[in-house]
Amino acid sequence: MSPVTQSFRGKELKPSESLKIDAFSVRIADIKGVELDRLHALSLSVGWPHRAEDWQFLRETGQGLVALDEIGRVLGSAMWFGHGPSFATVGMVITSPRLQTLGAAQWLMKRVFDNIPGRDLRLNATRAARRLYLSLDFHPERTVYQCQGIARVPTAGSPTEERGDVRTLDASDVPAAVALDAAGFGVRRTALIEKLFAHSTGYGLFRGDKLSAFALCRPFGRGHVLGPVVAENDADAVAVARPHVAEHSGSFLRVDTHMDSGDFAAFLSYAEMPVFDTVLTMSLGKRMADFAAGGSLRTYALASQTLG
């Protein structure tokens, strides 16, 4: 098949249906047509913690492509998660060790561009992938600190004073959470927040009848992931995160956050979730500052590195 020349942000891209690598060919396929155990094997091959259930959640939430060899083995993947017609996050860009130096990741990313032309994009890049995204004109934004460990209710540090009532969330709180998330993230993510609610336990900080902050927590990887956490300040963020830490005390808990200082970062440290690794948030098109709503709400913890 002859490739069709496409233009993405002024660059000529020629995505094709197959890629010749050394002595074998790789073809593209929809991620939703691939067995979960093969996707799970791909993430295991690069040391990522995703379970088959995590892959299924992502497939139900977004769209994606896989690279298959001649006998149907999954050698690579890339996914995108659209929020409205002009913005998407990109994640689960994986290539098997045998392909990592052979251009397969760039080939997959150009196929992603072909499926969502002209959108503003955001992703979280590992150290190994940063050169790839820089070559595709992504711009560095902020460091993400992957904090994790066997959580404990903090005994050090001064507990913050809660200026409201913290209670569990239910489906009736989804619209208010969607509005808070949009203010903190900069893009309205209604479908994603609704889906996260269906798979998570949530706590919210209320002042009167108004939701002022919230935190969701769901099963993921080795245990649970806490996020998103959206609040106006560190004290409110800690107030909605603390019940989740208490519920999962003695078990594995992970938080992905841009916060490297302040009471929220200190709370994670006191809760025995130190920084394990870092990735870099990068953007193509509008920068993160361009999405700022101008208010005081902030995303203290990401939904995940893949989802943002």
Backbone bond lengths (Angstrom), bond angles and torsions (degrees), N, CA, C in turn:
res aa  C-N    CA-C-N  psi(-1)  N-CA   C-N-CA  omega(-1)  CA-C   N-CA-C  phi
1 M - - - 1.464 - - 1.518 109.00 -
2 S 1.318 117.07 131.26 1.459 120.90 178.72 1.508 109.58 -76.37
3 P 1.318 118.58 131.22 1.466 120.34 179.82 1.512 110.74 -67.89
4 V 1.337 116.31 146.88 1.456 122.99 177.02 1.515 108.14 -98.37
5 T 1.308 116.91 127.16 1.466 119.99 -179.04 1.512 109.72 -73.59
6 Q 1.339 117.03 126.01 1.452 123.57 178.32 1.517 108.18 -118.70
7 S 1.320 117.05 155.26 1.459 121.36 176.30 1.506 109.02 -113.80
8 F 1.332 117.57 128.18 1.470 122.43 176.56 1.509 107.63 -130.63
9 R 1.373 115.63 111.49 1.463 122.05 -179.92 1.529 110.83 52.94
10 G 1.365 115.82 42.57 1.446 119.73 173.75 1.514 115.04 85.68
11 K 1.350 117.24 -2.53 1.454 119.61 -179.62 1.524 109.19 -104.86
12 E 1.330 116.33 140.17 1.443 120.79 177.37 1.530 109.05 -84.36
13 L 1.327 116.37 119.27 1.459 121.83 179.97 1.524 108.43 -115.24
14 K 1.318 116.59 141.32 1.457 120.01 -179.45 1.521 109.59 -126.84
15 P 1.348 117.11 70.88 1.457 119.12 -179.72 1.512 110.95 -67.12
16 S 1.298 116.08 142.18 1.449 121.00 179.21 1.511 109.82 -125.01
17 E 1.317 115.79 167.02 1.454 120.72 -177.95 1.519 112.31 -80.57
18 S 1.330 117.89 -13.98 1.457 120.70 -179.67 1.524 109.23 -145.57
19 L 1.335 115.24 160.89 1.456 121.73 -178.69 1.514 107.72 -136.53
20 K 1.318 116.79 125.10 1.461 121.85 178.32 1.515 108.89 -86.66
21 I 1.317 117.32 120.67 1.463 122.44 -179.54 1.522 108.00 -127.67
22 D 1.353 115.04 118.13 1.457 120.57 -177.00 1.528 109.67 50.29
23 A 1.332 116.74 -120.17 1.465 120.21 -174.93 1.522 112.55 -99.77
24 F 1.343 118.39 8.02 1.460 118.49 -178.76 1.518 109.64 -136.40
25 S 1.331 115.86 161.39 1.457 122.64 -178.60 1.515 110.39 -109.24
26 V 1.335 115.14 150.12 1.454 122.32 176.59 1.511 107.96 -121.59
27 R 1.305 116.86 135.57 1.464 121.40 179.45 1.528 109.79 -118.07
28 I 1.326 115.08 159.63 1.459 121.40 -177.75 1.522 110.17 -95.79
29 A 1.345 116.49 148.95 1.465 121.53 176.93 1.521 108.73 -152.02
30 D 1.333 115.62 159.75 1.459 121.19 176.90 1.525 109.60 -71.20
31 I 1.328 116.36 135.29 1.463 120.67 -176.55 1.527 112.38 -64.83
32 K 1.330 116.95 -25.72 1.460 119.58 -176.31 1.525 112.76 -75.44
33 G 1.331 117.38 -10.54 1.456 119.98 177.78 1.509 113.97 -96.79
34 V 1.335 117.77 9.74 1.460 122.35 -176.04 1.531 109.84 -108.39
35 E 1.335 116.14 139.78 1.459 120.09 179.89 1.534 110.47 -63.42
36 L 1.334 114.84 142.28 1.463 120.37 -177.20 1.524 112.46 -60.47
37 D 1.341 117.26 -35.04 1.460 118.24 -177.03 1.530 111.42 -66.33
38 R 1.336 117.34 -27.83 1.467 119.57 177.89 1.526 111.02 -76.01
39 L 1.337 117.05 -35.70 1.459 119.74 174.25 1.528 110.62 -66.20
40 H 1.316 115.39 -41.24 1.465 120.16 178.61 1.526 110.32 -61.21
41 A 1.316 117.02 -40.78 1.462 120.58 178.94 1.525 110.90 -63.17
42 L 1.338 117.19 -35.81 1.465 120.52 178.83 1.521 110.93 -63.70
43 S 1.339 117.80 -48.89 1.466 119.72 -179.41 1.527 111.60 -66.43
44 L 1.323 117.14 -34.17 1.466 119.57 175.76 1.523 111.28 -63.45
45 S 1.327 116.76 -34.32 1.469 120.37 -176.20 1.521 112.27 -64.97
46 V 1.345 117.55 -22.14 1.474 120.74 178.36 1.525 111.71 -111.15
47 G 1.335 117.23 10.23 1.457 121.18 174.41 1.513 115.33 79.89
48 W 1.336 117.92 17.93 1.461 120.39 178.05 1.529 109.48 -83.45
49 P 1.355 118.12 148.25 1.467 120.43 -170.39 1.529 115.36 -85.79
50 H 1.317 119.13 0.82 1.461 121.93 -171.32 1.530 112.07 -61.33
51 R 1.322 114.79 130.38 1.455 121.77 172.98 1.528 109.29 -83.32
52 A 1.329 116.11 168.96 1.468 119.53 173.73 1.522 110.38 -58.77
53 E 1.337 117.29 -36.66 1.470 121.14 179.15 1.526 111.25 -64.77
54 D 1.325 117.39 -34.90 1.463 120.59 177.90 1.526 110.67 -68.02
55 W 1.316 116.64 -40.45 1.461 120.37 174.99 1.527 110.93 -60.11
56 Q 1.323 116.08 -43.18 1.464 118.76 -179.34 1.525 111.60 -63.27
57 F 1.322 116.71 -41.92 1.469 120.14 176.79 1.521 110.26 -57.97
58 L 1.319 117.59 -45.10 1.461 121.18 -178.84 1.524 111.23 -66.37
59 R 1.320 117.49 -38.92 1.465 119.72 179.04 1.527 111.69 -66.12
60 E 1.331 116.36 -33.40 1.464 119.93 177.57 1.524 111.56 -74.67
61 T 1.334 116.63 -20.67 1.457 121.63 -174.55 1.527 112.63 -95.05
62 G 1.323 116.94 -35.15 1.458 121.05 -175.71 1.503 112.60 -132.28
63 Q 1.321 114.71 -160.19 1.460 122.76 179.21 1.515 108.33 -128.95
64 G 1.344 115.97 161.89 1.445 117.54 -178.77 1.510 113.66 -170.87
65 L 1.328 113.41 173.47 1.455 122.89 -178.83 1.515 109.12 -129.43
66 V 1.317 116.40 154.09 1.457 121.70 172.80 1.518 108.92 -128.73
67 A 1.323 115.72 154.62 1.459 123.06 172.77 1.524 107.90 -103.74
68 L 1.322 116.29 125.00 1.458 122.21 -177.78 1.522 110.10 -117.53
69 D 1.328 116.37 142.72 1.466 118.75 174.29 1.524 110.30 -86.73
70 E 1.322 116.77 -173.02 1.463 120.64 -173.26 1.519 113.91 -61.79
71 I 1.343 117.51 -25.87 1.467 119.44 -178.92 1.528 111.89 -107.30
72 G 1.333 116.84 16.63 1.455 120.93 172.39 1.503 116.57 86.31
73 R 1.319 118.17 10.59 1.465 119.32 176.20 1.531 109.72 -74.78
74 V 1.343 115.80 140.86 1.460 121.01 -179.95 1.522 108.78 -83.70
75 L 1.338 115.74 117.62 1.460 121.14 -178.06 1.523 113.06 -110.53
76 G 1.329 116.98 -6.95 1.454 119.62 179.46 1.507 111.12 -169.02
77 S 1.342 115.54 162.77 1.464 120.71 179.63 1.517 109.32 -152.66
78 A 1.328 115.84 158.91 1.465 123.10 172.18 1.518 106.98 -158.88
79 M 1.356 116.55 137.10 1.454 121.16 -178.11 1.522 110.17 -130.32
80 W 1.338 115.13 158.17 1.461 120.96 173.83 1.523 109.18 -139.46
81 F 1.331 114.84 152.71 1.467 122.18 -174.32 1.521 107.01 -133.18
82 G 1.328 116.14 103.17 1.443 121.75 -174.72 1.514 112.59 -82.19
83 H 1.334 115.55 141.02 1.461 122.81 175.27 1.522 106.61 -132.33
84 G 1.327 115.09 92.64 1.452 119.88 -173.60 1.516 110.51 80.26
85 P 1.331 117.00 179.84 1.463 121.18 -173.61 1.514 115.47 -79.40
86 S 1.334 118.21 -8.92 1.465 118.71 -171.52 1.514 115.05 -125.20
87 F 1.341 119.30 4.55 1.462 120.44 -177.31 1.526 110.06 -142.69
88 A 1.336 115.54 144.74 1.463 121.04 174.62 1.518 109.35 -153.82
89 T 1.308 115.74 152.63 1.460 121.04 168.05 1.524 107.70 -101.49
90 V 1.315 115.42 152.09 1.463 122.40 -179.21 1.519 108.09 -120.75
91 G 1.333 116.63 140.00 1.450 119.81 -180.00 1.510 112.15 -162.75
92 M 1.321 115.24 -179.29 1.464 123.39 -178.94 1.525 110.88 54.99
93 V 1.337 115.70 37.18 1.464 120.36 175.02 1.526 106.68 -84.27
94 I 1.311 115.49 102.18 1.464 122.32 -174.34 1.519 108.66 -129.11
95 T 1.308 116.88 136.97 1.456 121.00 167.04 1.523 107.93 -127.55
96 S 1.305 116.13 141.10 1.455 120.78 -179.44 1.521 109.81 -62.82
97 P 1.329 117.42 155.27 1.468 119.83 -176.62 1.530 113.79 -52.16
98 R 1.320 118.91 -33.77 1.460 120.64 -176.64 1.538 112.31 -70.51
99 L 1.361 117.14 -16.94 1.456 120.39 -176.84 1.526 114.32 -108.79
100 Q 1.314 117.35 -4.58 1.459 119.97 -168.14 1.526 113.81 -64.77
101 T 1.317 118.95 -22.11 1.463 120.69 179.68 1.524 112.29 -108.78
102 L 1.322 116.95 13.11 1.463 120.18 -172.33 1.523 114.07 -115.00
103 G 1.334 117.84 14.80 1.456 120.53 173.81 1.509 115.93 86.27
104 A 1.339 118.04 6.99 1.461 119.78 -176.39 1.522 111.95 -68.66
105 A 1.340 117.90 -37.05 1.467 119.91 -178.24 1.523 110.54 -65.91
106 Q 1.329 117.66 -41.43 1.464 120.03 177.72 1.525 110.70 -64.55
107 W 1.309 117.09 -39.43 1.460 121.87 176.98 1.530 110.52 -60.12
108 L 1.335 116.76 -44.86 1.467 120.58 178.27 1.526 111.00 -64.11
109 M 1.343 117.05 -43.55 1.462 119.32 -179.36 1.524 111.42 -62.91
110 K 1.314 117.90 -38.15 1.462 119.58 178.20 1.528 111.01 -66.72
111 R 1.304 116.75 -30.22 1.468 119.67 174.00 1.535 110.47 -69.45
112 V 1.320 117.57 -36.57 1.461 120.79 174.04 1.527 109.57 -61.30
113 F 1.327 117.17 -48.46 1.465 120.62 177.81 1.529 111.13 -54.70
114 D 1.320 116.39 -39.71 1.456 121.11 -178.70 1.523 111.58 -64.13
115 N 1.348 116.42 -29.59 1.470 120.62 -178.75 1.521 113.32 -86.11
116 I 1.325 117.75 -23.40 1.475 120.91 -179.14 1.521 109.92 -132.69
117 P 1.322 116.99 59.88 1.467 119.79 -175.22 1.523 112.14 -63.96
118 G 1.323 115.45 138.64 1.455 121.17 172.58 1.504 116.75 80.34
119 R 1.327 118.84 -1.83 1.465 119.40 -179.00 1.532 110.74 -80.75
120 D 1.327 115.55 150.45 1.450 121.04 167.17 1.518 107.36 -73.34
121 L 1.340 116.32 134.02 1.457 121.22 -173.94 1.518 111.08 -123.40
122 R 1.321 115.14 149.66 1.459 121.79 174.99 1.515 108.40 -140.06
123 L 1.327 116.47 141.59 1.457 121.31 178.27 1.515 109.45 -151.04
124 N 1.329 115.92 170.07 1.458 121.94 176.54 1.516 108.13 -119.19
125 A 1.320 115.64 116.93 1.458 122.34 -170.12 1.520 111.61 -101.33
126 T 1.324 115.87 133.06 1.455 120.90 169.78 1.532 108.68 -70.54
127 R 1.315 115.74 165.82 1.469 119.13 178.47 1.524 110.88 -57.86
128 A 1.339 116.23 -41.35 1.459 120.29 -176.45 1.525 112.19 -65.72
129 A 1.345 117.20 -25.78 1.464 120.39 -174.13 1.523 113.41 -97.86
130 R 1.316 119.11 -6.69 1.470 120.49 -173.57 1.525 112.21 -61.87
131 R 1.325 117.30 -40.11 1.470 119.04 -179.85 1.522 110.31 -61.87
132 L 1.324 117.47 -39.73 1.467 120.82 177.51 1.519 110.89 -58.36
133 Y 1.336 117.34 -49.59 1.462 119.98 -175.55 1.528 111.81 -70.66
134 L 1.311 117.45 -32.77 1.463 119.48 174.38 1.529 110.21 -62.82
135 S 1.339 116.77 -38.68 1.463 120.08 179.14 1.524 112.06 -67.20
136 L 1.327 117.19 -19.24 1.463 122.59 178.63 1.527 111.41 -99.44
137 D 1.342 116.60 12.74 1.464 124.13 174.76 1.524 114.66 75.62
138 F 1.324 118.47 19.95 1.459 120.32 170.32 1.525 108.72 -73.46
139 H 1.334 115.87 146.93 1.460 121.73 -178.33 1.537 110.06 -110.68
140 P 1.324 117.98 134.93 1.471 120.54 176.31 1.530 111.03 -62.32
141 E 1.317 116.26 141.56 1.463 121.95 179.29 1.524 111.28 -120.48
142 R 1.338 117.10 -80.23 1.461 120.62 -174.08 1.523 109.94 -141.04
143 T 1.311 116.11 149.56 1.463 121.64 176.00 1.530 110.03 -74.39
144 V 1.321 115.34 139.14 1.458 122.10 171.68 1.524 107.67 -105.73
145 Y 1.326 116.30 127.35 1.460 121.95 179.32 1.524 108.94 -98.87
146 Q 1.320 115.38 116.35 1.467 121.07 178.49 1.522 107.56 -87.07
147 C 1.339 115.50 102.37 1.463 122.09 -177.60 1.525 108.53 -101.73
148 Q 1.296 117.47 130.50 1.457 119.49 -177.52 1.516 111.00 -159.06
149 G 1.338 114.48 162.13 1.448 120.67 178.01 1.516 110.95 159.54
150 I 1.307 115.69 -175.01 1.459 121.84 175.11 1.527 106.07 -81.14
151 A 1.309 114.93 105.18 1.464 120.70 -169.76 1.522 112.18 -68.58
152 R 1.312 115.39 146.08 1.469 123.04 174.45 1.514 107.96 -136.56
153 V 1.305 117.47 145.22 1.462 120.24 174.22 1.520 107.81 -64.22
154 P 1.317 118.71 125.07 1.470 120.37 -174.65 1.518 112.32 -59.07
155 T 1.336 114.24 134.66 1.465 119.73 173.71 1.525 110.28 -109.63
156 A 1.329 116.75 -15.53 1.468 121.70 177.71 1.517 109.35 -97.17
157 G 1.309 115.16 160.13 1.457 119.58 179.24 1.513 111.51 81.48
158 S 1.285 116.03 161.57 1.461 121.49 -178.78 1.520 109.79 -90.39
159 P 1.334 118.84 124.79 1.456 119.37 176.80 1.521 110.88 -62.63
160 T 1.320 115.06 140.08 1.463 119.09 -179.98 1.519 110.81 -78.10
161 E 1.310 115.54 150.04 1.461 120.71 177.67 1.520 109.77 -80.53
162 E 1.323 115.96 127.07 1.453 120.57 -179.29 1.525 109.31 -86.84
163 R 1.305 115.65 123.12 1.463 121.19 -178.45 1.517 109.99 -101.83
164 G 1.317 116.07 56.48 1.454 122.39 -178.76 1.511 109.87 164.14
165 D 1.318 116.50 -169.73 1.457 122.49 -178.79 1.529 109.65 -108.79
166 V 1.327 116.54 129.49 1.454 121.98 176.25 1.519 108.50 -100.17
167 R 1.320 116.87 125.27 1.465 121.21 178.66 1.521 109.34 -144.13
168 T 1.332 114.46 165.12 1.461 119.72 177.89 1.524 109.81 -68.49
169 L 1.328 114.70 151.96 1.454 121.69 179.69 1.522 110.36 -100.17
170 D 1.331 115.05 154.73 1.458 120.35 174.02 1.520 108.94 -136.65
171 A 1.325 116.51 -174.63 1.462 121.27 -173.78 1.522 112.64 -59.13
172 S 1.330 117.45 -28.22 1.460 119.50 -179.40 1.527 112.30 -68.59
173 D 1.335 116.51 -16.61 1.467 120.74 -179.04 1.526 112.81 -91.27
174 V 1.342 117.63 -3.18 1.465 120.04 -176.46 1.530 112.56 -58.40
175 P 1.338 120.58 -48.67 1.476 118.68 -178.29 1.524 113.23 -57.32
176 A 1.333 117.35 -41.22 1.462 119.55 179.16 1.526 111.00 -66.91
177 A 1.346 116.86 -38.26 1.466 119.92 178.10 1.522 111.44 -67.07
178 V 1.323 117.13 -38.36 1.468 120.80 177.00 1.530 109.99 -59.79
179 A 1.332 116.51 -42.81 1.465 120.58 -179.30 1.525 111.05 -65.99
180 L 1.331 117.76 -42.42 1.464 120.57 178.02 1.527 110.94 -64.95
181 D 1.335 116.14 -43.52 1.466 119.82 179.61 1.525 110.91 -61.25
182 A 1.328 116.83 -41.60 1.469 120.38 179.61 1.524 111.34 -62.19
183 A 1.331 116.30 -39.71 1.459 120.19 179.48 1.523 111.43 -68.13
184 G 1.334 116.67 -36.65 1.461 120.04 -179.00 1.511 113.72 -80.33
185 F 1.345 117.09 -38.78 1.465 121.64 -176.05 1.518 112.14 -87.41
186 G 1.324 115.85 -30.48 1.457 120.59 179.48 1.505 114.82 100.17
187 V 1.319 117.46 -6.11 1.463 123.10 179.81 1.528 107.87 -139.52
188 R 1.310 116.78 139.63 1.464 120.71 179.47 1.527 109.36 -76.19
189 R 1.333 116.61 122.91 1.466 121.88 -175.43 1.525 110.27 -121.96
190 T 1.306 116.61 57.16 1.462 121.57 -172.49 1.518 112.22 -57.30
191 A 1.329 117.97 -52.67 1.468 120.94 -176.07 1.522 111.17 -61.96
192 L 1.324 117.51 -40.34 1.458 120.21 -179.62 1.520 111.09 -66.08
193 I 1.324 118.52 -46.85 1.463 120.42 -178.85 1.520 110.54 -63.52
194 E 1.318 117.40 -39.50 1.467 119.99 176.31 1.525 110.65 -60.10
195 K 1.319 117.62 -43.27 1.464 120.61 -179.36 1.520 111.13 -69.03
196 L 1.335 116.58 -39.72 1.459 118.94 177.14 1.522 111.59 -61.99
197 F 1.324 116.98 -40.09 1.468 120.24 177.36 1.524 111.11 -58.26
198 A 1.325 116.79 -38.50 1.462 120.66 -177.50 1.521 112.37 -69.43
199 H 1.338 117.59 -18.70 1.458 121.20 -177.33 1.527 113.10 -114.71
200 S 1.335 117.21 5.29 1.466 120.50 -170.36 1.521 111.91 -127.72
201 T 1.329 114.05 161.87 1.459 122.26 161.58 1.520 106.75 -97.05
202 G 1.321 117.14 137.90 1.452 120.40 -177.70 1.512 112.85 -127.58
203 Y 1.334 115.92 145.36 1.460 122.37 171.41 1.522 108.37 -125.08
204 G 1.328 114.84 140.62 1.448 120.64 179.14 1.516 111.26 -128.15
205 L 1.319 115.50 149.59 1.462 122.39 174.23 1.523 107.57 -101.61
206 F 1.330 115.49 119.79 1.459 120.95 -177.23 1.516 109.89 -112.58
207 R 1.310 114.67 139.09 1.454 122.46 169.94 1.513 105.95 -118.74
208 G 1.321 115.09 105.16 1.460 119.23 -167.81 1.514 108.41 68.95
209 D 1.306 117.72 -129.06 1.462 121.62 177.60 1.517 112.49 -97.85
210 K 1.323 118.09 5.33 1.457 121.58 -174.40 1.526 111.52 -97.57
211 L 1.331 116.32 128.59 1.458 121.50 174.79 1.523 108.83 -75.24
212 S 1.333 116.36 121.90 1.464 121.30 -176.90 1.520 112.92 -106.85
213 A 1.340 117.95 -22.83 1.465 121.97 179.94 1.519 107.48 -160.04
214 F 1.331 116.24 154.83 1.466 118.36 176.52 1.520 110.35 -152.44
215 A 1.334 114.68 158.75 1.461 122.13 176.91 1.519 108.20 -144.37
216 L 1.321 116.14 134.08 1.463 122.94 177.25 1.519 109.47 -112.72
217 C 1.323 116.79 151.60 1.462 121.85 179.82 1.522 108.42 -145.15
218 R 1.342 116.70 132.71 1.465 120.59 -175.94 1.525 110.12 -142.68
219 P 1.336 117.24 161.59 1.469 119.71 175.04 1.522 111.10 -63.01
220 F 1.319 115.00 140.27 1.463 120.44 178.75 1.518 108.74 -166.83
221 G 1.332 115.88 136.97 1.455 120.69 172.07 1.513 113.38 55.17
222 R 1.335 116.31 -124.99 1.463 122.04 -175.98 1.515 113.13 -76.13
223 G 1.340 117.78 -12.92 1.463 120.13 -177.45 1.507 111.00 -166.73
224 H 1.347 116.93 -103.19 1.465 122.56 178.66 1.525 109.36 -134.29
225 V 1.331 115.06 155.73 1.456 121.11 173.64 1.519 108.67 -118.84
226 L 1.316 116.47 134.29 1.465 123.54 -179.98 1.528 108.40 -99.48
227 G 1.310 116.71 112.60 1.462 121.09 -179.99 1.526 110.31 158.82
228 P 1.319 117.43 151.60 1.456 125.25 2.32 1.527 112.53 -75.83
229 V 1.310 114.98 155.03 1.457 123.17 169.75 1.523 106.64 -120.28
230 V 1.324 116.67 121.42 1.457 121.91 -178.28 1.521 108.44 -125.64
231 A 1.326 116.59 129.31 1.470 120.94 -177.60 1.525 109.36 -158.72
232 E 1.330 115.47 168.12 1.464 120.99 177.81 1.513 112.39 -84.89
233 N 1.332 117.03 -25.46 1.459 119.73 -175.80 1.521 109.40 -155.34
234 D 1.334 115.63 170.75 1.458 120.65 -176.61 1.520 112.52 -60.58
235 A 1.321 116.56 -40.32 1.459 119.67 -177.86 1.525 111.02 -60.77
236 D 1.333 116.85 -43.00 1.462 119.64 179.32 1.520 111.24 -69.01
237 A 1.336 117.18 -37.56 1.462 120.70 178.37 1.522 111.13 -62.83
238 V 1.330 116.47 -43.22 1.463 120.49 177.74 1.521 110.41 -64.55
239 A 1.329 117.31 -39.05 1.462 121.24 -177.85 1.524 112.06 -59.61
240 V 1.345 117.74 -38.70 1.470 119.51 -178.34 1.525 112.27 -89.00
241 A 1.344 117.67 -18.70 1.461 120.33 177.22 1.523 111.97 -83.38
242 R 1.344 116.47 -32.75 1.462 120.24 -174.24 1.532 113.56 -56.77
243 P 1.341 120.70 -43.01 1.474 118.77 179.76 1.525 113.43 -61.64
244 H 1.321 117.00 -33.28 1.467 119.92 177.58 1.523 110.72 -67.68
245 V 1.328 116.81 -41.62 1.458 120.28 177.57 1.525 109.82 -61.91
246 A 1.328 116.95 -41.71 1.466 120.53 178.71 1.524 111.04 -62.49
247 E 1.343 117.08 -41.62 1.466 120.57 -179.21 1.516 112.17 -66.28
248 H 1.324 116.91 -30.91 1.470 120.42 -175.89 1.528 111.96 -109.31
249 S 1.325 116.84 18.60 1.455 120.51 176.89 1.534 109.72 -58.42
250 G 1.313 115.60 129.16 1.454 120.89 -178.70 1.521 113.72 91.85
251 S 1.326 117.40 0.18 1.455 120.72 178.34 1.529 110.33 -129.95
252 F 1.317 115.58 170.22 1.458 120.84 -173.32 1.520 110.98 -75.33
253 L 1.336 115.68 130.12 1.463 121.62 -179.72 1.527 108.22 -138.55
254 R 1.334 114.99 142.04 1.469 121.16 -177.52 1.523 110.05 -128.48
255 V 1.321 115.94 143.17 1.461 122.68 175.45 1.530 107.68 -136.52
256 D 1.322 117.64 129.05 1.464 122.87 174.17 1.522 107.68 -106.34
257 T 1.333 117.10 117.24 1.456 121.05 -172.03 1.522 111.57 -138.67
258 H 1.331 115.87 150.68 1.456 121.39 171.75 1.522 111.89 -85.66
259 M 1.325 117.24 -7.41 1.463 120.90 -173.15 1.527 110.57 -82.06
260 D 1.331 115.58 121.00 1.464 119.72 178.77 1.521 112.61 -109.73
261 S 1.328 117.16 -2.24 1.461 121.58 178.99 1.524 108.22 -154.10
262 G 1.323 115.62 173.46 1.455 119.79 -179.22 1.513 112.26 94.95
263 D 1.327 115.34 177.43 1.457 120.93 -173.86 1.528 112.94 -66.42
264 F 1.337 118.55 -32.65 1.463 119.09 179.91 1.522 110.75 -68.29
265 A 1.338 117.19 -45.24 1.458 120.31 177.46 1.527 110.50 -62.54
266 A 1.324 117.07 -39.48 1.463 120.52 178.33 1.520 111.00 -65.53
267 F 1.323 116.41 -38.39 1.461 120.76 178.29 1.529 110.60 -58.95
268 L 1.333 117.54 -44.61 1.460 120.72 179.67 1.525 110.66 -62.35
269 S 1.324 116.87 -40.20 1.452 120.40 178.46 1.522 111.38 -64.80
270 Y 1.336 116.09 -45.62 1.459 120.08 178.06 1.526 111.97 -64.24
271 A 1.333 116.87 -27.60 1.465 121.15 179.04 1.525 111.84 -83.41
272 E 1.342 116.23 9.81 1.466 123.89 176.72 1.521 111.88 65.54
273 M 1.341 114.80 38.03 1.464 121.55 171.85 1.528 108.09 -120.01
274 P 1.321 117.22 75.46 1.458 120.24 -178.95 1.529 111.12 -72.37
275 V 1.331 115.32 169.69 1.464 120.17 176.70 1.524 108.87 -68.14
276 F 1.322 116.55 123.53 1.464 123.09 179.27 1.524 111.33 -97.90
277 D 1.329 116.20 -36.65 1.455 121.12 -177.31 1.525 108.04 -160.97
278 T 1.318 116.47 171.44 1.461 121.18 175.39 1.521 109.53 -133.71
279 V 1.323 115.28 150.55 1.456 122.64 168.06 1.524 106.73 -130.08
280 L 1.327 116.01 173.51 1.456 120.22 -175.58 1.523 109.76 -121.68
281 T 1.342 116.69 121.04 1.457 120.29 172.48 1.527 108.78 -69.79
282 M 1.337 115.79 130.72 1.456 122.15 -179.21 1.523 108.93 -132.57
283 S 1.320 116.45 152.62 1.458 120.30 -177.04 1.525 110.57 -133.59
284 L 1.311 114.78 152.51 1.460 122.73 174.26 1.518 107.09 -127.38
285 G 1.315 117.34 121.30 1.456 121.17 -173.03 1.511 109.60 97.18
286 K 1.334 117.49 -130.85 1.455 120.84 -179.48 1.518 110.92 -63.63
287 R 1.330 116.13 139.21 1.454 121.96 178.86 1.521 109.72 -82.48
288 M 1.331 116.58 166.01 1.462 120.75 -179.05 1.523 111.29 -58.06
289 A 1.326 117.06 -38.65 1.459 120.32 -179.45 1.525 111.75 -63.12
290 D 1.336 116.45 -27.54 1.466 120.21 179.82 1.521 112.11 -69.92
291 F 1.351 116.48 -20.10 1.454 121.01 -179.27 1.526 112.17 -92.95
292 A 1.307 117.25 -6.68 1.463 120.39 -176.91 1.522 110.53 -59.37
293 A 1.325 114.95 131.89 1.466 120.31 -177.32 1.521 112.22 -82.47
294 G 1.308 116.94 -10.02 1.455 120.28 178.83 1.509 114.29 89.24
295 G 1.345 117.55 -1.59 1.448 120.96 178.28 1.522 110.81 -96.41
296 S 1.326 114.83 -168.93 1.460 119.48 -175.97 1.524 113.22 -98.78
297 L 1.335 118.96 -5.03 1.461 120.36 -178.89 1.522 110.25 -69.77
298 R 1.339 114.80 141.20 1.458 121.03 -178.53 1.519 109.76 -135.85
299 T 1.323 115.90 148.87 1.461 121.06 172.91 1.526 107.68 -86.57
300 Y 1.322 116.76 104.86 1.459 121.34 -177.83 1.518 112.52 -80.98
301 A 1.322 117.46 -27.58 1.465 121.32 176.37 1.509 107.92 -141.52
302 L 1.323 116.12 138.40 1.451 121.86 179.68 1.528 110.44 -74.16
303 A 1.332 116.22 157.12 1.456 119.52 171.36 1.525 109.35 -61.52
304 S 1.323 116.11 -40.12 1.461 124.34 172.18 1.515 106.58 -175.69
305 Q 1.311 116.96 169.34 1.460 119.19 177.04 1.526 110.51 -64.08
306 T 1.321 117.83 -33.52 1.455 121.01 179.76 1.526 112.26 -72.17
307 L 1.324 116.82 -42.75 1.461 121.43 -173.77 1.519 113.32 -88.33
308 G 1.326 117.61 -21.14 1.458 120.86 -176.87 1.510 112.57 83.10
